[in-house]
Amino acid sequence: MRSEKILDMLNEQLNRELFSAYFYTAMEAYFASQNLDGFAHFFMVQTKEELDHARLIFDYINKIGGRVILKELKQPKIDYSSPTEVFELALSHERFITSSIHEIAKAALEEKDLTTHNFLQWFINEQAEEEETMDKILRKLKFIKEDPSGLLFLDKELSTRVYTPPSILQEN
Ligand code: OFO
């Protein structure tokens, strides 16, 4: 059983996922301007993942007979003082997205909308991974204290990130 409240929250989450893609594209652009191509690649893959998250919510809203409402996207921050600042912002953004998803899941339970609650389980698991990924890289950056050779080593590691569409997207 879907409610207007849940539909509004899903549309807001769709906007947040699209903003996430925008936010990470700005980070890709920053790293490209610093010639840190591996970091740029990492955020290019992250952007694709965010677009997948948005697509899953877009499709779900349609599937339950709701209306997708696209809203304005605010301009993301475009300049950063360091790679560490980028990952601090990315981690805090992911924590915000996690709490946003949790709020919808809680509201879905309150509204006895078990279908939406079930749909959100994939996102809840995904968010744990998103936070872990950002946190690990942030800790590495703090460990190397942005020493140039450490940064280049990490740049190489991040250049190997592979984009894999979520299996639930392939099933649809
Ligand atoms: Fe869509 O998980 Fe990040 O923001």
Boltz pocket constraint, residues with backbone or C-beta under 6 A from the ligand:
constraints:
  - pocket:
      binder: B
      contacts: [[A, 16], [A, 17], [A, 20], [A, 49], [A, 50], [A, 53], [A, 93], [A, 94], [A, 97], [A, 127], [A, 130]]
      max_distance: 6.0
